[in-house]
């Protein structure tokens, strides 16, 4: 990854000059320019809309998400393995690797192996991402919006609140498609900005089974970092 430019930060400082040598004693011109960071390692980022490009740049810069070879694939769906990696890093999960893989489909040679083990494996301190079943994690499958939401709420350390709010009324058109025991997770995530609703002419929906585009995942994962 290469970052061109820099993101400015406000810094307080006191500067002292000898008499006759300070700025006020010299002719000068002051200009203010906006610095812009651009991810040059991924060929498709420069062509993204400004807001999406900025989100991708921040996410890559903070190592929340990485691209696919030479592209970022902002609008491709986030996979379960990619979420495991992102959460292991963004949620500050300690790396806990068992003596043998916990899942048949994520061997020790898999790049996602340490992340999957850290968020869902036999020795994980906290289970953040539920596996597909008892023997398979499903790293290459797309993560659903509901599973993504539950995982981020857990990663934010808000699971107790979410569980206490099970069955809460959400005011969503498709609320019946969200299991009652998981509605507290959706409520907490919506309030904390860890997920959003889907706007329709009839009203807000959640679309729990839909996929999560990678650029949207980047936005919500960055929000998780802000909450941590």
Secondary structure, DSSP 8 states (H G I E B T S, - for coil): --EES-------------TT-SGGGS-----------EE-SSTTSTTS-HHHHHHHHHHHHTTS---BTTB--TTSB-BHHHHHHHHHHHTT------SS-SSTTS-TTSTTHHHHHHHHSTT-SS--S--SSSS---TTSB-BHHHHHHHHHHHTT-HHHHHHTTT-----TTGGGS-GGGHHHHHHHHHHTSS--EEETTEEE--TTSB-BHHHHHHHHHHHHHH-
